[in-house]
Amino acid sequence: MEAVIAVFVLLFVLFLVLGTYAAVKAVGAAKRGVDRTIDQARRTVEDHTLRAKTFVPGPVSGVAQLRLRLRTSMRATQDALQAGASDDESLKESLALFQRLSAHGHELDGELKRLESEPDRATLAQRLPDLRARTERITQSADSLRWAARDRARRFADDDLDTLSAQIDLEAGALRHWTKDEPSVAPLSWPEAPAAEAEGGAARQTWPETPRSGEAEEPTRAAITPPAPRPTYPWQKKPRPESTT
């Protein structure tokens, strides 16, 4: 009895641990989903705010344009590399390089964000060309990685499509095996009629004689061989003459 109770207690504890683990995993997944949604909403709000600042006259508009261009390029490159790295192992090294580039991008984005509230507009205008050059270098590197990954994926897709098309053509040819060219037989032609032998005579068309059968060409043989005369023996009696009376 005690053993049965111990088994039930052990099962209860096991189910309790499994339930707690599943609840923690569910809460963690929900929290990650909420954080992801919050991040997307925050990025959307920031992007709309930057687009609104691009219409503000002065150097602040240039800073907002640089931030917007930097964020758009880095985000697009990150999405392209992460999507391709799951299928292509070669993109993992490119993703590692992008992580290093992303550190410089975050540093530049933070500096641009602080300069948006800079009261000295003259100094900001002087520093704007250097900030634009740095942004150009980072975005060019990000764009190069992104387009290289897309070209690689498109090349693989084209190669797979070519192979698939060749296999489909072979299969279609095998299914239509009756349409293959068969050796054609030359049609029988009628012999040409000879020219008229005599002038004024009616031209008659003659046909070549068909070869006769072997029986007709061979000399005629008798169908039945005539009987040979029977030999006479001395012990045979002579036939009696029939009576005339």
C-alpha positions in Angstrom: 0.0 0.0 0.0 2.8 2.4 0.8 4.4 1.6 -2.5 1.3 2.6 -4.4 1.0 5.8 -2.4 4.7 6.6 -3.2 4.1 6.0 -6.9 1.1 8.3 -6.9 3.0 11.0 -5.1 5.9 10.7 -7.6 3.5 11.0 -10.5 1.9 14.0 -9.0 5.3 15.7 -8.4 6.3 14.9 -12.0 3.1 16.3 -13.5 3.5 19.4 -11.3 7.1 19.9 -12.6 6.1 19.4 -16.2 3.2 21.8 -15.8 5.4 24.5 -14.2 8.0 24.1 -17.0 5.3 24.4 -19.7 3.8 27.4 -18.0 7.2 29.1 -17.8 7.9 28.4 -21.5 4.5 29.8 -22.5 5.0 32.9 -20.4 8.4 33.4 -21.9 7.1 33.0 -25.4 4.3 35.4 -24.7 6.7 37.9 -23.2 9.0 37.6 -26.3 6.0 38.2 -28.5 5.0 41.2 -26.6 8.5 42.6 -26.6 8.7 42.0 -30.3 5.4 43.8 -30.9 6.6 46.7 -28.7 9.9 47.0 -30.5 8.1 47.1 -33.9 5.7 49.7 -32.7 8.5 51.8 -31.2 10.4 51.6 -34.5 7.4 52.5 -36.5 6.8 55.6 -34.3 10.4 56.6 -34.5 10.4 56.2 -38.3 7.3 58.4 -38.6 8.9 60.9 -36.3 12.1 61.0 -38.4 10.0 61.4 -41.6 8.2 64.3 -40.0 11.6 65.9 -39.0 12.8 65.8 -42.5 10.4 68.6 -43.4 11.8 70.8 -40.7 14.2 73.5 -42.2 17.7 73.6 -41.0 20.4 71.0 -40.1 18.0 69.0 -38.0 16.3 67.9 -41.3 19.7 66.6 -42.6 20.3 64.7 -39.4 16.8 63.1 -39.5 17.4 62.1 -43.1 20.7 60.4 -42.2 19.1 58.5 -39.3 16.2 57.3 -41.5 18.5 56.1 -44.3 20.9 54.4 -41.8 18.1 52.6 -40.0 16.3 51.5 -43.2 19.5 50.1 -44.7 20.6 48.3 -41.6 17.2 46.8 -40.9 16.8 45.5 -44.5 20.2 43.9 -44.5 19.7 42.3 -41.1 16.4 40.7 -42.2 17.9 39.5 -45.5 20.9 37.9 -43.9 18.9 36.3 -41.0 16.4 34.8 -43.5 19.1 33.4 -45.7 21.4 32.1 -43.0 18.8 29.4 -42.0 19.1 27.8 -45.5 22.7 28.8 -46.5 25.6 28.1 -44.2 27.8 30.5 -46.1 25.7 33.5 -45.0 26.6 32.9 -41.3 30.0 34.4 -41.9 28.4 37.4 -43.6 26.0 37.7 -40.7 29.0 37.8 -38.3 30.5 40.6 -40.4 27.2 42.5 -40.3 27.1 42.2 -36.5 30.4 44.1 -36.4 29.1 46.6 -38.9 25.9 46.9 -36.9 28.0 48.1 -33.8 29.3 51.0 -35.9 25.7 51.7 -37.1 24.3 51.8 -33.6 27.1 54.1 -32.5 26.4 56.5 -35.4 22.6 56.3 -34.8 23.0 57.2 -31.1 25.3 60.2 -32.0 22.8 61.4 -34.6 20.0 61.1 -32.1 21.8 63.2 -29.6 22.6 65.8 -32.3 18.9 66.2 -33.0 18.5 68.2 -29.8 21.7 70.2 -30.3 21.0 73.9 -29.8 24.1 75.1 -31.6 22.8 74.9 -35.2 25.9 76.4 -36.7 28.2 73.7 -35.2 25.7 71.0 -36.3 25.8 72.3 -39.8 29.6 72.1 -39.8 29.6 68.5 -38.6 26.9 67.4 -41.0 29.2 66.6 -44.0 31.4 64.3 -41.8 28.2 62.6 -40.4 26.9 62.1 -44.0 30.2 60.5 -45.1 30.2 58.1 -42.2 26.6 57.2 -42.9 27.4 56.6 -46.5 30.2 54.2 -45.7 28.1 52.1 -43.4 25.0 52.0 -45.6 27.2 51.1 -48.7 28.7 48.2 -46.8 25.3 47.1 -45.6 23.8 47.4 -49.1 26.7 45.4 -50.5 26.1 42.5 -48.1 22.3 42.6 -48.7 22.5 42.5 -52.5 25.2 39.8 -52.5 22.9 37.6 -50.3 20.0 38.3 -52.6 22.0 37.5 -55.7 23.3 34.3 -54.2 19.8 33.2 -53.3 18.5 34.1 -56.8 21.4 32.2 -58.4 20.6 29.1 -56.4 16.9 29.5 -57.4 17.8 29.8 -61.1 20.0 26.7 -61.0 17.3 24.7 -59.3 14.8 25.9 -61.8 17.0 25.0 -64.7 17.5 21.5 -63.3 13.8 21.1 -62.6 12.9 22.3 -66.1 15.3 19.8 -67.7 13.8 16.9 -65.6 10.3 18.0 -66.6 11.2 18.1 -70.3 12.6 14.5 -70.0 9.5 13.3 -68.2 7.2 15.0 -70.7 9.2 13.4 -73.6 8.9 10.0 -71.9 5.1 10.5 -71.5 4.8 11.4 -75.2 6.8 8.4 -76.5 4.4 7.8 -79.3 5.2 11.2 -80.9 8.8 10.2 -81.7 9.7 10.1 -85.4 9.3 6.7 -86.8 11.1 5.5 -90.0 8.8 6.4 -92.9 8.0 3.9 -95.6 8.3 5.1 -99.2 4.9 5.0 -100.9 4.3 2.7 -103.8 4.4 4.5 -107.1 2.7 3.6 -110.3 5.0 2.8 -113.3 5.2 5.3 -116.0 3.4 4.5 -119.2 5.7 3.9 -122.3 5.5 6.3 -125.2 3.5 5.3 -128.3 5.4 2.9 -130.5 3.9 4.0 -133.8 3.1 7.4 -135.0 -0.6 7.9 -135.0 -1.3 4.8 -133.1 -3.2 5.1 -129.9 -1.0 5.3 -126.9 -1.8 2.4 -124.7 -0.5 2.1 -121.2 1.0 -1.3 -120.4 1.8 -2.6 -117.0 4.8 -4.7 -116.2 4.0 -8.4 -116.0 3.9 -9.8 -112.5 6.2 -12.7 -112.0 4.4 -16.0 -112.3 4.4 -18.5 -109.7 7.0 -21.3 -109.6 4.4 -23.8 -110.7 3.6 -21.9 -113.9 7.3 -21.5 -114.8 8.2 -25.2 -114.4 7.3 -27.6 -117.3 4.0 -29.2 -117.1 4.0 -32.4 -115.3 1.4 -35.2 -115.5 -0.8 -35.2 -112.6 -1.1 -39.1 -112.6 1.7 -41.4 -113.7 0.3 -44.1 -116.2 0.5 -47.7 -114.8 3.4 -49.9 -116.1 2.5 -53.2 -117.7 2.3 -56.1 -115.2 4.9 -58.8 -115.6 3.7 -62.3 -116.5 4.9 -65.4 -114.8 5.0 -69.0 -116.2 2.9 -70.5 -113.5 0.1 -68.1 -114.3 -2.8 -69.5 -116.4 -3.5 -68.1 -119.7 -6.8 -66.3 -119.9 -9.5 -68.2 -121.6 -11.0 -66.7 -124.8 -14.5 -65.7 -124.4 -17.0 -67.9 -126.2 -18.4 -66.5 -129.3 -21.5 -68.5 -129.0 
